[in-house]
Amino acid sequence: MNALATRLHAGDVIEVDIEGDSATALVLLATHEFVMLDPCDGRTPIVVRSEDLGPVRVFTDHL
């Protein structure tokens, strides 16, 4: 199982670098294979394979 997938939970806010720019998204659903993200900018939520997400900064209220 991917280490990132074990860290992400629905409701987390993540920040990821894409082509040198930071992007923030809300995690709607996270499984060991996929993560559904809402970019919160009016665009449709996206689904990415957790292994393709790369390094992210996680902002969470989970212990």
mmJSON file of the N, C-alpha and C atoms, coordinates in Angstrom:
{"data_MODEL":{"atom_site":{
"group_PDB":["ATOM","ATOM","ATOM","ATOM","ATOM","ATOM","ATOM","ATOM","ATOM","ATOM","ATOM","ATOM","ATOM","ATOM","ATOM","ATOM","ATOM","ATOM","ATOM","ATOM","ATOM","ATOM","ATOM","ATOM","ATOM","ATOM","ATOM","ATOM","ATOM","ATOM","ATOM","ATOM","ATOM","ATOM","ATOM","ATOM","ATOM","ATOM","ATOM","ATOM","ATOM","ATOM","ATOM","ATOM","ATOM","ATOM","ATOM","ATOM","ATOM","ATOM","ATOM","ATOM","ATOM","ATOM","ATOM","ATOM","ATOM","ATOM","ATOM","ATOM","ATOM","ATOM","ATOM","ATOM","ATOM","ATOM","ATOM","ATOM","ATOM","ATOM","ATOM","ATOM","ATOM","ATOM","ATOM","ATOM","ATOM","ATOM","ATOM","ATOM","ATOM","ATOM","ATOM","ATOM","ATOM","ATOM","ATOM","ATOM","ATOM","ATOM","ATOM","ATOM","ATOM","ATOM","ATOM","ATOM","ATOM","ATOM","ATOM","ATOM","ATOM","ATOM","ATOM","ATOM","ATOM","ATOM","ATOM","ATOM","ATOM","ATOM","ATOM","ATOM","ATOM","ATOM","ATOM","ATOM","ATOM","ATOM","ATOM","ATOM","ATOM","ATOM","ATOM","ATOM","ATOM","ATOM","ATOM","ATOM","ATOM","ATOM","ATOM","ATOM","ATOM","ATOM","ATOM","ATOM","ATOM","ATOM","ATOM","ATOM","ATOM","ATOM","ATOM","ATOM","ATOM","ATOM","ATOM","ATOM","ATOM","ATOM","ATOM","ATOM","ATOM","ATOM","ATOM","ATOM","ATOM","ATOM","ATOM","ATOM","ATOM","ATOM","ATOM","ATOM","ATOM","ATOM","ATOM","ATOM","ATOM","ATOM","ATOM","ATOM","ATOM","ATOM","ATOM","ATOM","ATOM","ATOM","ATOM","ATOM","ATOM","ATOM","ATOM","ATOM","ATOM","ATOM","ATOM","ATOM","ATOM"],
"id":[1,2,3,4,5,6,7,8,9,10,11,12,13,14,15,16,17,18,19,20,21,22,23,24,25,26,27,28,29,30,31,32,33,34,35,36,37,38,39,40,41,42,43,44,45,46,47,48,49,50,51,52,53,54,55,56,57,58,59,60,61,62,63,64,65,66,67,68,69,70,71,72,73,74,75,76,77,78,79,80,81,82,83,84,85,86,87,88,89,90,91,92,93,94,95,96,97,98,99,100,101,102,103,104,105,106,107,108,109,110,111,112,113,114,115,116,117,118,119,120,121,122,123,124,125,126,127,128,129,130,131,132,133,134,135,136,137,138,139,140,141,142,143,144,145,146,147,148,149,150,151,152,153,154,155,156,157,158,159,160,161,162,163,164,165,166,167,168,169,170,171,172,173,174,175,176,177,178,179,180,181,182,183,184,185,186,187,188,189],
"type_symbol":["N","C","C","N","C","C","N","C","C","N","C","C","N","C","C","N","C","C","N","C","C","N","C","C","N","C","C","N","C","C","N","C","C","N","C","C","N","C","C","N","C","C","N","C","C","N","C","C","N","C","C","N","C","C","N","C","C","N","C","C","N","C","C","N","C","C","N","C","C","N","C","C","N","C","C","N","C","C","N","C","C","N","C","C","N","C","C","N","C","C","N","C","C","N","C","C","N","C","C","N","C","C","N","C","C","N","C","C","N","C","C","N","C","C","N","C","C","N","C","C","N","C","C","N","C","C","N","C","C","N","C","C","N","C","C","N","C","C","N","C","C","N","C","C","N","C","C","N","C","C","N","C","C","N","C","C","N","C","C","N","C","C","N","C","C","N","C","C","N","C","C","N","C","C","N","C","C","N","C","C","N","C","C","N","C","C","N","C","C"],
"label_atom_id":["N","CA","C","N","CA","C","N","CA","C","N","CA","C","N","CA","C","N","CA","C","N","CA","C","N","CA","C","N","CA","C","N","CA","C","N","CA","C","N","CA","C","N","CA","C","N","CA","C","N","CA","C","N","CA","C","N","CA","C","N","CA","C","N","CA","C","N","CA","C","N","CA","C","N","CA","C","N","CA","C","N","CA","C","N","CA","C","N","CA","C","N","CA","C","N","CA","C","N","CA","C","N","CA","C","N","CA","C","N","CA","C","N","CA","C","N","CA","C","N","CA","C","N","CA","C","N","CA","C","N","CA","C","N","CA","C","N","CA","C","N","CA","C","N","CA","C","N","CA","C","N","CA","C","N","CA","C","N","CA","C","N","CA","C","N","CA","C","N","CA","C","N","CA","C","N","CA","C","N","CA","C","N","CA","C","N","CA","C","N","CA","C","N","CA","C","N","CA","C","N","CA","C","N","CA","C","N","CA","C","N","CA","C","N","CA","C","N","CA","C"],
"label_alt_id":[null,null,null,null,null,null,null,null,null,null,null,null,null,null,null,null,null,null,null,null,null,null,null,null,null,null,null,null,null,null,null,null,null,null,null,null,null,null,null,null,null,null,null,null,null,null,null,null,null,null,null,null,null,null,null,null,null,null,null,null,null,null,null,null,null,null,null,null,null,null,null,null,null,null,null,null,null,null,null,null,null,null,null,null,null,null,null,null,null,null,null,null,null,null,null,null,null,null,null,null,null,null,null,null,null,null,null,null,null,null,null,null,null,null,null,null,null,null,null,null,null,null,null,null,null,null,null,null,null,null,null,null,null,null,null,null,null,null,null,null,null,null,null,null,null,null,null,null,null,null,null,null,null,null,null,null,null,null,null,null,null,null,null,null,null,null,null,null,null,null,null,null,null,null,null,null,null,null,null,null,null,null,null,null,null,null,null,null,null],
"label_comp_id":["MET","MET","MET","ASN","ASN","ASN","ALA","ALA","ALA","LEU","LEU","LEU","ALA","ALA","ALA","THR","THR","THR","ARG","ARG","ARG","LEU","LEU","LEU","HIS","HIS","HIS","ALA","ALA","ALA","GLY","GLY","GLY","ASP","ASP","ASP","VAL","VAL","VAL","ILE","ILE","ILE","GLU","GLU","GLU","VAL","VAL","VAL","ASP","ASP","ASP","ILE","ILE","ILE","GLU","GLU","GLU","GLY","GLY","GLY","ASP","ASP","ASP","SER","SER","SER","ALA","ALA","ALA","THR","THR","THR","ALA","ALA","ALA","LEU","LEU","LEU","VAL","VAL","VAL","LEU","LEU","LEU","LEU","LEU","LEU","ALA","ALA","ALA","THR","THR","THR","HIS","HIS","HIS","GLU","GLU","GLU","PHE","PHE","PHE","VAL","VAL","VAL","MET","MET","MET","LEU","LEU","LEU","ASP","ASP","ASP","PRO","PRO","PRO","CYS","CYS","CYS","ASP","ASP","ASP","GLY","GLY","GLY","ARG","ARG","ARG","THR","THR","THR","PRO","PRO","PRO","ILE","ILE","ILE","VAL","VAL","VAL","VAL","VAL","VAL","ARG","ARG","ARG","SER","SER","SER","GLU","GLU","GLU","ASP","ASP","ASP","LEU","LEU","LEU","GLY","GLY","GLY","PRO","PRO","PRO","VAL","VAL","VAL","ARG","ARG","ARG","VAL","VAL","VAL","PHE","PHE","PHE","THR","THR","THR","ASP","ASP","ASP","HIS","HIS","HIS","LEU","LEU","LEU"],
"label_asym_id":["A","A","A","A","A","A","A","A","A","A","A","A","A","A","A","A","A","A","A","A","A","A","A","A","A","A","A","A","A","A","A","A","A","A","A","A","A","A","A","A","A","A","A","A","A","A","A","A","A","A","A","A","A","A","A","A","A","A","A","A","A","A","A","A","A","A","A","A","A","A","A","A","A","A","A","A","A","A","A","A","A","A","A","A","A","A","A","A","A","A","A","A","A","A","A","A","A","A","A","A","A","A","A","A","A","A","A","A","A","A","A","A","A","A","A","A","A","A","A","A","A","A","A","A","A","A","A","A","A","A","A","A","A","A","A","A","A","A","A","A","A","A","A","A","A","A","A","A","A","A","A","A","A","A","A","A","A","A","A","A","A","A","A","A","A","A","A","A","A","A","A","A","A","A","A","A","A","A","A","A","A","A","A","A","A","A","A","A","A"],
"label_entity_id":["1","1","1","1","1","1","1","1","1","1","1","1","1","1","1","1","1","1","1","1","1","1","1","1","1","1","1","1","1","1","1","1","1","1","1","1","1","1","1","1","1","1","1","1","1","1","1","1","1","1","1","1","1","1","1","1","1","1","1","1","1","1","1","1","1","1","1","1","1","1","1","1","1","1","1","1","1","1","1","1","1","1","1","1","1","1","1","1","1","1","1","1","1","1","1","1","1","1","1","1","1","1","1","1","1","1","1","1","1","1","1","1","1","1","1","1","1","1","1","1","1","1","1","1","1","1","1","1","1","1","1","1","1","1","1","1","1","1","1","1","1","1","1","1","1","1","1","1","1","1","1","1","1","1","1","1","1","1","1","1","1","1","1","1","1","1","1","1","1","1","1","1","1","1","1","1","1","1","1","1","1","1","1","1","1","1","1","1","1"],
"label_seq_id":[1,1,1,2,2,2,3,3,3,4,4,4,5,5,5,6,6,6,7,7,7,8,8,8,9,9,9,10,10,10,11,11,11,12,12,12,13,13,13,14,14,14,15,15,15,16,16,16,17,17,17,18,18,18,19,19,19,20,20,20,21,21,21,22,22,22,23,23,23,24,24,24,25,25,25,26,26,26,27,27,27,28,28,28,29,29,29,30,30,30,31,31,31,32,32,32,33,33,33,34,34,34,35,35,35,36,36,36,37,37,37,38,38,38,39,39,39,40,40,40,41,41,41,42,42,42,43,43,43,44,44,44,45,45,45,46,46,46,47,47,47,48,48,48,49,49,49,50,50,50,51,51,51,52,52,52,53,53,53,54,54,54,55,55,55,56,56,56,57,57,57,58,58,58,59,59,59,60,60,60,61,61,61,62,62,62,63,63,63],
"pdbx_PDB_ins_code":[null,null,null,null,null,null,null,null,null,null,null,null,null,null,null,null,null,null,null,null,null,null,null,null,null,null,null,null,null,null,null,null,null,null,null,null,null,null,null,null,null,null,null,null,null,null,null,null,null,null,null,null,null,null,null,null,null,null,null,null,null,null,null,null,null,null,null,null,null,null,null,null,null,null,null,null,null,null,null,null,null,null,null,null,null,null,null,null,null,null,null,null,null,null,null,null,null,null,null,null,null,null,null,null,null,null,null,null,null,null,null,null,null,null,null,null,null,null,null,null,null,null,null,null,null,null,null,null,null,null,null,null,null,null,null,null,null,null,null,null,null,null,null,null,null,null,null,null,null,null,null,null,null,null,null,null,null,null,null,null,null,null,null,null,null,null,null,null,null,null,null,null,null,null,null,null,null,null,null,null,null,null,null,null,null,null,null,null,null],
"Cartn_x":[0.842,0.0,0.893,0.494,1.2,1.169,2.332,2.407,1.539,1.447,0.617,-0.846,-1.316,-2.719,-3.084,-2.147,-2.455,-2.527,-1.933,-1.951,-3.162,-3.699,-4.785,-6.142,-6.981,-8.349,-9.285,-10.538,-11.545,-11.574,-11.595,-11.624,-10.269,-9.193,-7.86,-7.729,-6.925,-6.566,-5.106,-4.812,-3.437,-2.933,-1.639,-0.98,0.074,0.099,1.027,1.639,2.87,3.532,3.33,2.813,2.59,3.285,4.32,5.087,5.541,6.026,6.564,5.55,4.277,3.23,2.57,2.147,1.441,-0.045,-0.646,-2.084,-2.647,-3.811,-4.457,-5.748,-6.044,-7.258,-7.774,-9.078,-9.736,-9.85,-9.47,-9.59,-11.035,-11.717,-13.103,-13.173,-12.238,-12.208,-10.789,-10.313,-8.969,-9.019,-8.551,-8.409,-6.94,-6.595,-5.193,-4.738,-5.667,-5.301,-5.569,-6.648,-7.066,-7.392,-7.282,-7.647,-8.544,-9.706,-10.599,-10.4,-10.057,-9.719,-10.65,-11.033,-11.805,-10.871,-10.535,-9.625,-10.257,-11.539,-12.245,-12.135,-12.097,-12.02,-13.083,-14.126,-15.211,-15.059,-13.868,-13.668,-14.245,-14.471,-14.963,-13.899,-14.306,-13.326,-12.601,-11.378,-10.56,-10.196,-9.919,-9.477,-8.083,-7.155,-5.788,-5.376,-4.493,-3.92,-3.003,-3.082,-2.292,-0.802,-0.367,1.058,1.496,0.564,0.892,0.822,0.322,0.128,1.447,2.437,3.738,3.742,4.798,4.893,3.849,3.203,2.193,2.403,1.905,1.844,0.4,0.224,-1.108,-1.461,-2.611,-3.153,-4.387,-4.316,-5.364,-5.663,-6.83,-7.132,-7.197,-6.792,-6.752,-5.535,-5.683,-4.549,-3.661],
"Cartn_y":[-1.176,0.0,1.246,2.227,3.492,4.245,4.768,5.494,6.749,7.403,8.601,8.259,7.163,6.779,6.51,6.032,5.769,7.06,8.154,9.443,10.287,10.161,11.029,10.503,11.436,11.11,12.151,11.77,12.724,13.908,15.099,16.319,16.989,16.259,16.865,17.888,18.883,19.846,19.579,19.47,19.201,20.319,20.442,21.383,20.6,20.766,20.044,21.028,20.798,21.648,21.066,21.897,21.501,22.508,22.049,22.909,24.187,24.07,25.215,26.061,25.8,26.541,25.635,26.22,25.451,25.411,24.253,24.085,23.456,23.927,23.429,22.721,21.615,20.863,20.198,19.969,19.261,17.791,16.903,15.46,15.06,14.602,14.15,12.68,11.887,10.451,9.97,9.09,8.531,7.028,6.261,4.821,4.487,3.213,2.845,3.008,3.128,3.269,4.654,5.307,6.556,7.635,8.885,10.025,10.93,11.308,12.242,13.607,14.596,15.93,16.98,17.932,19.09,20.29,20.879,22.019,23.3,23.255,24.38,25.684,25.577,26.772,26.761,25.95,25.888,24.778,24.165,23.058,21.767,20.814,19.503,18.782,18.073,17.284,16.298,15.962,15.066,13.832,12.749,11.508,11.211,10.962,10.615,9.347,8.592,7.446,7.986,7.444,7.965,7.906,6.911,6.804,7.9,8.515,9.59,10.972,11.058,12.344,13.0,12.216,12.774,13.362,14.108,14.678,15.78,15.725,16.724,17.176,18.356,18.85,18.661,18.029,17.7,18.584,19.227,20.039,19.28,18.794,17.937,18.25,17.849,17.977,16.603,15.55,14.191,14.056,13.278,13.03,11.957],
"Cartn_z":[0.0,0.0,0.0,-0.738,-0.854,0.475,0.915,2.187,2.167,1.007,0.902,1.146,0.567,0.701,2.155,2.954,4.352,5.153,4.632,5.33,4.983,3.797,3.347,3.778,4.216,4.621,4.017,3.829,3.362,4.311,3.756,4.545,4.686,4.38,4.414,3.295,3.531,2.497,2.166,0.87,0.46,-0.438,-0.469,-1.366,-2.124,-3.424,-4.281,-5.264,-5.628,-6.62,-8.011,-8.903,-10.297,-11.181,-11.864,-12.77,-12.081,-10.847,-10.133,-9.384,-9.569,-8.864,-7.834,-6.722,-5.699,-6.019,-5.813,-5.994,-4.722,-4.311,-3.102,-3.491,-2.808,-3.106,-1.839,-1.805,-0.716,-1.099,-0.193,-0.44,-0.174,-1.221,-1.076,-0.687,-1.222,-0.969,-1.195,-0.34,-0.507,-0.248,-1.215,-1.05,-1.23,-1.121,-1.302,-2.749,-3.697,-5.106,-5.688,-5.263,-5.88,-4.845,-5.291,-4.469,-5.312,-4.767,-5.448,-4.809,-5.639,-5.159,-5.74,-4.892,-5.336,-5.288,-6.443,-6.445,-5.866,-5.544,-4.897,-5.686,-6.989,-7.836,-8.923,-8.714,-9.682,-10.713,-10.767,-11.706,-11.133,-11.998,-11.61,-10.78,-9.721,-8.965,-9.885,-9.508,-10.312,-9.497,-10.193,-9.576,-10.107,-9.188,-9.576,-8.84,-9.461,-8.761,-7.679,-6.494,-5.382,-5.67,-6.435,-6.77,-7.74,-8.46,-9.397,-8.752,-7.547,-6.897,-6.523,-6.185,-5.832,-4.445,-4.116,-2.768,-2.553,-1.412,-1.063,0.38,0.675,2.037,2.5,3.636,4.124,5.314,5.228,6.312,6.82,8.048,8.565,10.023,10.486,11.896,12.561,11.806,12.362,13.263,14.294,15.194,14.648],
"occupancy":[1.0,1.0,1.0,1.0,1.0,1.0,1.0,1.0,1.0,1.0,1.0,1.0,1.0,1.0,1.0,1.0,1.0,1.0,1.0,1.0,1.0,1.0,1.0,1.0,1.0,1.0,1.0,1.0,1.0,1.0,1.0,1.0,1.0,1.0,1.0,1.0,1.0,1.0,1.0,1.0,1.0,1.0,1.0,1.0,1.0,1.0,1.0,1.0,1.0,1.0,1.0,1.0,1.0,1.0,1.0,1.0,1.0,1.0,1.0,1.0,1.0,1.0,1.0,1.0,1.0,1.0,1.0,1.0,1.0,1.0,1.0,1.0,1.0,1.0,1.0,1.0,1.0,1.0,1.0,1.0,1.0,1.0,1.0,1.0,1.0,1.0,1.0,1.0,1.0,1.0,1.0,1.0,1.0,1.0,1.0,1.0,1.0,1.0,1.0,1.0,1.0,1.0,1.0,1.0,1.0,1.0,1.0,1.0,1.0,1.0,1.0,1.0,1.0,1.0,1.0,1.0,1.0,1.0,1.0,1.0,1.0,1.0,1.0,1.0,1.0,1.0,1.0,1.0,1.0,1.0,1.0,1.0,1.0,1.0,1.0,1.0,1.0,1.0,1.0,1.0,1.0,1.0,1.0,1.0,1.0,1.0,1.0,1.0,1.0,1.0,1.0,1.0,1.0,1.0,1.0,1.0,1.0,1.0,1.0,1.0,1.0,1.0,1.0,1.0,1.0,1.0,1.0,1.0,1.0,1.0,1.0,1.0,1.0,1.0,1.0,1.0,1.0,1.0,1.0,1.0,1.0,1.0,1.0,1.0,1.0,1.0,1.0,1.0,1.0],
"B_iso_or_equiv":[0.0,0.0,0.0,0.0,0.0,0.0,0.0,0.0,0.0,0.0,0.0,0.0,0.0,0.0,0.0,0.0,0.0,0.0,0.0,0.0,0.0,0.0,0.0,0.0,0.0,0.0,0.0,0.0,0.0,0.0,0.0,0.0,0.0,0.0,0.0,0.0,0.0,0.0,0.0,0.0,0.0,0.0,0.0,0.0,0.0,0.0,0.0,0.0,0.0,0.0,0.0,0.0,0.0,0.0,0.0,0.0,0.0,0.0,0.0,0.0,0.0,0.0,0.0,0.0,0.0,0.0,0.0,0.0,0.0,0.0,0.0,0.0,0.0,0.0,0.0,0.0,0.0,0.0,0.0,0.0,0.0,0.0,0.0,0.0,0.0,0.0,0.0,0.0,0.0,0.0,0.0,0.0,0.0,0.0,0.0,0.0,0.0,0.0,0.0,0.0,0.0,0.0,0.0,0.0,0.0,0.0,0.0,0.0,0.0,0.0,0.0,0.0,0.0,0.0,0.0,0.0,0.0,0.0,0.0,0.0,0.0,0.0,0.0,0.0,0.0,0.0,0.0,0.0,0.0,0.0,0.0,0.0,0.0,0.0,0.0,0.0,0.0,0.0,0.0,0.0,0.0,0.0,0.0,0.0,0.0,0.0,0.0,0.0,0.0,0.0,0.0,0.0,0.0,0.0,0.0,0.0,0.0,0.0,0.0,0.0,0.0,0.0,0.0,0.0,0.0,0.0,0.0,0.0,0.0,0.0,0.0,0.0,0.0,0.0,0.0,0.0,0.0,0.0,0.0,0.0,0.0,0.0,0.0,0.0,0.0,0.0,0.0,0.0,0.0],
"pdbx_formal_charge":[null,null,null,null,null,null,null,null,null,null,null,null,null,null,null,null,null,null,null,null,null,null,null,null,null,null,null,null,null,null,null,null,null,null,null,null,null,null,null,null,null,null,null,null,null,null,null,null,null,null,null,null,null,null,null,null,null,null,null,null,null,null,null,null,null,null,null,null,null,null,null,null,null,null,null,null,null,null,null,null,null,null,null,null,null,null,null,null,null,null,null,null,null,null,null,null,null,null,null,null,null,null,null,null,null,null,null,null,null,null,null,null,null,null,null,null,null,null,null,null,null,null,null,null,null,null,null,null,null,null,null,null,null,null,null,null,null,null,null,null,null,null,null,null,null,null,null,null,null,null,null,null,null,null,null,null,null,null,null,null,null,null,null,null,null,null,null,null,null,null,null,null,null,null,null,null,null,null,null,null,null,null,null,null,null,null,null,null,null],
"auth_seq_id":[1,1,1,2,2,2,3,3,3,4,4,4,5,5,5,6,6,6,7,7,7,8,8,8,9,9,9,10,10,10,11,11,11,12,12,12,13,13,13,14,14,14,15,15,15,16,16,16,17,17,17,18,18,18,19,19,19,20,20,20,21,21,21,22,22,22,23,23,23,24,24,24,25,25,25,26,26,26,27,27,27,28,28,28,29,29,29,30,30,30,31,31,31,32,32,32,33,33,33,34,34,34,35,35,35,36,36,36,37,37,37,38,38,38,39,39,39,40,40,40,41,41,41,42,42,42,43,43,43,44,44,44,45,45,45,46,46,46,47,47,47,48,48,48,49,49,49,50,50,50,51,51,51,52,52,52,53,53,53,54,54,54,55,55,55,56,56,56,57,57,57,58,58,58,59,59,59,60,60,60,61,61,61,62,62,62,63,63,63],
"auth_comp_id":["MET","MET","MET","ASN","ASN","ASN","ALA","ALA","ALA","LEU","LEU","LEU","ALA","ALA","ALA","THR","THR","THR","ARG","ARG","ARG","LEU","LEU","LEU","HIS","HIS","HIS","ALA","ALA","ALA","GLY","GLY","GLY","ASP","ASP","ASP","VAL","VAL","VAL","ILE","ILE","ILE","GLU","GLU","GLU","VAL","VAL","VAL","ASP","ASP","ASP","ILE","ILE","ILE","GLU","GLU","GLU","GLY","GLY","GLY","ASP","ASP","ASP","SER","SER","SER","ALA","ALA","ALA","THR","THR","THR","ALA","ALA","ALA","LEU","LEU","LEU","VAL","VAL","VAL","LEU","LEU","LEU","LEU","LEU","LEU","ALA","ALA","ALA","THR","THR","THR","HIS","HIS","HIS","GLU","GLU","GLU","PHE","PHE","PHE","VAL","VAL","VAL","MET","MET","MET","LEU","LEU","LEU","ASP","ASP","ASP","PRO","PRO","PRO","CYS","CYS","CYS","ASP","ASP","ASP","GLY","GLY","GLY","ARG","ARG","ARG","THR","THR","THR","PRO","PRO","PRO","ILE","ILE","ILE","VAL","VAL","VAL","VAL","VAL","VAL","ARG","ARG","ARG","SER","SER","SER","GLU","GLU","GLU","ASP","ASP","ASP","LEU","LEU","LEU","GLY","GLY","GLY","PRO","PRO","PRO","VAL","VAL","VAL","ARG","ARG","ARG","VAL","VAL","VAL","PHE","PHE","PHE","THR","THR","THR","ASP","ASP","ASP","HIS","HIS","HIS","LEU","LEU","LEU"],
"auth_asym_id":["A","A","A","A","A","A","A","A","A","A","A","A","A","A","A","A","A","A","A","A","A","A","A","A","A","A","A","A","A","A","A","A","A","A","A","A","A","A","A","A","A","A","A","A","A","A","A","A","A","A","A","A","A","A","A","A","A","A","A","A","A","A","A","A","A","A","A","A","A","A","A","A","A","A","A","A","A","A","A","A","A","A","A","A","A","A","A","A","A","A","A","A","A","A","A","A","A","A","A","A","A","A","A","A","A","A","A","A","A","A","A","A","A","A","A","A","A","A","A","A","A","A","A","A","A","A","A","A","A","A","A","A","A","A","A","A","A","A","A","A","A","A","A","A","A","A","A","A","A","A","A","A","A","A","A","A","A","A","A","A","A","A","A","A","A","A","A","A","A","A","A","A","A","A","A","A","A","A","A","A","A","A","A","A","A","A","A","A","A"],
"auth_atom_id":["N","CA","C","N","CA","C","N","CA","C","N","CA","C","N","CA","C","N","CA","C","N","CA","C","N","CA","C","N","CA","C","N","CA","C","N","CA","C","N","CA","C","N","CA","C","N","CA","C","N","CA","C","N","CA","C","N","CA","C","N","CA","C","N","CA","C","N","CA","C","N","CA","C","N","CA","C","N","CA","C","N","CA","C","N","CA","C","N","CA","C","N","CA","C","N","CA","C","N","CA","C","N","CA","C","N","CA","C","N","CA","C","N","CA","C","N","CA","C","N","CA","C","N","CA","C","N","CA","C","N","CA","C","N","CA","C","N","CA","C","N","CA","C","N","CA","C","N","CA","C","N","CA","C","N","CA","C","N","CA","C","N","CA","C","N","CA","C","N","CA","C","N","CA","C","N","CA","C","N","CA","C","N","CA","C","N","CA","C","N","CA","C","N","CA","C","N","CA","C","N","CA","C","N","CA","C","N","CA","C","N","CA","C","N","CA","C","N","CA","C"],
"pdbx_PDB_model_num":[1,1,1,1,1,1,1,1,1,1,1,1,1,1,1,1,1,1,1,1,1,1,1,1,1,1,1,1,1,1,1,1,1,1,1,1,1,1,1,1,1,1,1,1,1,1,1,1,1,1,1,1,1,1,1,1,1,1,1,1,1,1,1,1,1,1,1,1,1,1,1,1,1,1,1,1,1,1,1,1,1,1,1,1,1,1,1,1,1,1,1,1,1,1,1,1,1,1,1,1,1,1,1,1,1,1,1,1,1,1,1,1,1,1,1,1,1,1,1,1,1,1,1,1,1,1,1,1,1,1,1,1,1,1,1,1,1,1,1,1,1,1,1,1,1,1,1,1,1,1,1,1,1,1,1,1,1,1,1,1,1,1,1,1,1,1,1,1,1,1,1,1,1,1,1,1,1,1,1,1,1,1,1,1,1,1,1,1,1]
}}}
